[in-house]
Amino acid sequence: MADDTEALISDGRRSVKFARCVSHAQDELQSFRSYLRWMCVDQSNAWTACLSWSMFLVFAIAVPITSHFLLACDTCDAKHKRPFDGVVQLSLSSFATLSFVCLSRFVRKYGLRRFLFFDKLWDESETVRAGYTGELYRSLKILSIFVMPCFAVESAYKIWWYASGASQIPFLGNVYLSDTVACIMELFSWLYRTMVIFLVCVLFRLICSLQILRLQDFAQLFQVDSDVASVLSEHLRIRRHLRIISHRYRMFILWTLVLVTGSQFASLLVTTKSTADVNIYRAGELALCSMTLVAGLCILLRSATKITHKAQSVTCLAAKWHICATLDDSFEANDGETPVAQASQGQVFPVSTTESDSDAGDEEDDLDNNKLIPAYAYSTISYQKRQALVTYFENNRAGITVYGFTLDRSTLHTIFGIEFSLVLWLLGKTVGIS
């Protein structure tokens, strides 16, 4: 009987642990949920889920297909032909489909609060909570900064295309009414796809910003008299969250890299053919599509490499903490050779104060700086414990990974080298560059 009771309690705890976090209408995500509902990507219940999928099928699939096959306008003049429309529609719809499916899976499986780690904020400091809430509202502004300029340029192009070629575009019935409806549908389709693409990328940046705030808060442990166990426990918790983020986003990052690479090579191939007639009227939309996709990929890669760099800076901070403590211990063992005034200030060697802290700009923070560690931060920790902790950091570097590959600066250099080699190979096949 006791075993059955323990089993039931264990099952109950497991269900609570893995249950989707319940969201409240008046929490800090209220405005963000309203934004998702306005974008028609909210799937909090059956009705909004059906509406979300219906809008996706209409604006990401049906409208682009209809626009490509019915508005190709092969009989139009040179300015109104769209020879690159197939690449544009396929690239945007593919990336939007990937983003929408991943976002739907994230929200349906974890819930919005759990997916954005708001359910973990209760265990964080007030600085981390306030900073992350501010980053949430800032993310909406960043999303608008990326989406609205692209939409403005696309709107200007579409309005010109329909207004100047109304008599050439094949429509049935009233020409002006048909042009107006088709223009509005195409603009809504472009806006919907770009918003979904940038939304998932900006959410990844938001989650990475939380880990950066936590790492900066973690760096404060080296400025106080902390024990090794508390430092190790906090670092293990941060590493676990980084593994969770990597596991959730690894498929999206990988397929984004593949889709964007394929789209750019397809664009390069169709524009460098000997028979291609490239001008602003024909290839302007293709250029705008390419900038949109590359911007989304850059948001992902920059956020991943930034958090990886910050996480690996912990090793440098721990090593500096260890060497400051070791030098301080060695000077205390030779009191006759150490000036009393210098030892009382907790400095084991002179530090130049002529350089202003503002010269470093944003390159220095609590994790990566040239400041010495005060003596009271390691007064009760032995040399062996400090050395063991530094060795642990050296052999357990945290960061964002994609199927075992860490996304750091060296990985970006490798990706750039591979992409550049493929570009040169493709140009050699099309325009004869060797």
Helices and strands as residue ranges (DSSP letters): H 2-18, H 30-38, H 46-56, I 57-62, H 63-70, H 85-110, H 112-115, G 118-123, H 126-164, H 175-219, G 220-223, H 228-271, H 280-332, G 335-337, H 340-344, G 357-363, G 375-377, H 383-395, E 401-402, E 405-406, H 409-430
